């Protein structure tokens, strides 16, 4: 949100006992659907309801395999380096109290989610900034700060003593978590609207490869595959060496999702992809008009997707697919979704604020062509660089009693096996 221009963290002492349950807001409205214990009937119930053609989606694995075959040019293999410099933060930006501390960022711009790692809070300085900071998680004291040569830092990913961020313009940076020392960086392409993911000693990131060249001669007579606008790449965590790259049809929503040896991604074109994390082999690809990053629980893959028929107003439902095959199981709990409708969202205050943030970063008219913003507009109703970077969608939280998702102005809980609605809670606010 526009007003979220400071970072507030509170160091809490350990207490025995369980904290009281939060009270619902007075303006909210709770609605109960199926009972939480009713999942025993769910498999049969789900099987008895047929999906519409709009909900069923399409298996496009052969299309993505061809996109990445020897018939077409491979993605570039060489990217120039980015740069960092140490920076300080004025002492009056850090305000401490008995309850904890607040950190007010100089940019006054929307911030991505910080990472808590190694006793520190690592965070960018806001969409309009070229700043990355690490603060002591208990005291709020500045551990280190960096000036980056690109703006719009993403949410950080940290593992094995390394923290990695993307900047929307246009670089991935890997730094030593304890000191901020730059380990490696690559100017990948303009813009980057997703965050990186770390798993198994590799960094996974998506990008339009406009910043790349070829380490050797470009492949003669071969063109970029039709429909390929972005790349999902895997880089060595400590050196930045490219392990593999695969063409994809748009940038990734939120960030790639790494589970065991697999890497999943939902693109802004609505495609749900699964790769072997070590080799990049495409294991499944489904064009589903998906509207959130996937969540994997057991043998199931959950995400939200558009579910309206042609000519209808936007709707969104909860989807389940097989982890093993990628095959669709069901789409349930569909509801009206003006929050992903372009015609509605174009008129909102948020759209105006996103345009202002873009203009501050050099995108005065619209997102650059390399962003493939038209894919995002058609899927989630947003096409500004700032709003694409901020987009989290109705991402699902899997808990033992069901799946929970914030779908616009409602918190919706659904049965894991059938997708039937268990309960919902209406939030105050205006989506328009």
KAVEN-V913076 format. One record per backbone hydrogen bond with DSSP energy under -1.0 kcal/mol. NH is the residue of the N-H (numbers start at 0). CO is the residue of the C=O. Records with the same first field share a line. If there is no record, write none. Layout:
# KAVEN-V913076
NH: CO, CO
This chain:
# KAVEN-V913076
3: 0
4: 2
6: 102
8: 100
27: 24
28: 425
30: 423
32: 421
33: 420
37: 34
40: 37
41: 38
44: 40
45: 41
46: 42
47: 43
48: 45
55: 51
56: 52
57: 286
59: 284
63: 59
64: 60
65: 61
66: 62
67: 63
68: 65
71: 68
72: 222
76: 212
77: 212
84: 146
86: 144
92: 89
93: 90
94: 101
96: 99
100: 8
101: 94
102: 6
103: 92
104: 4
114: 121
116: 119
119: 116
120: 134
121: 114
122: 132
124: 130
126: 109
128: 125
131: 145
132: 122
133: 143
134: 120
135: 140
136: 118
139: 135
142: 133
143: 133
145: 131
146: 84
147: 129
148: 82
151: 128
153: 165
156: 163
158: 161
161: 158
162: 174
163: 156
164: 172
166: 170
167: 151
168: 150
171: 185
172: 164
173: 183
174: 162
175: 180
176: 160
179: 175
182: 173
183: 173
185: 171
186: 79
187: 169, 185
188: 169
191: 167
194: 253
196: 203
198: 201
201: 198
202: 234
203: 196
204: 232
206: 230
209: 207
210: 187
211: 208
212: 77
221: 218
227: 224
228: 247
229: 247
230: 206
231: 245
232: 204
233: 243
234: 202
235: 240
236: 200
239: 235
242: 233
243: 233
245: 231
247: 229
252: 265
254: 252
256: 263
258: 261
261: 258
262: 274
263: 256
264: 272
266: 270
267: 250
269: 266
271: 285
272: 264
273: 283
274: 262
275: 280
276: 260
279: 275
282: 273
283: 273
285: 271
286: 57
287: 269
289: 269
290: 303
294: 301
296: 299
299: 296
300: 320
301: 294
302: 318
304: 316
305: 288
306: 314
311: 308
315: 334
316: 304
317: 331
318: 302
319: 329
320: 300
321: 326
322: 298
325: 321
328: 319
329: 319
331: 317
334: 315
336: 313
339: 336
340: 337
344: 340
345: 341
346: 343
347: 344
351: 347
352: 348
353: 349
354: 350
355: 351
356: 352
357: 353
358: 354
359: 355
361: 358
362: 357
370: 367
371: 368
374: 371
376: 372
377: 373
378: 374
379: 375
380: 376
387: 383
388: 384
389: 385
396: 403
398: 401
401: 398
402: 413
403: 396
404: 411
406: 409
410: 424
411: 404
412: 422
413: 402
414: 419
418: 414
421: 412
422: 412
423: 30
424: 410
425: 28
426: 408
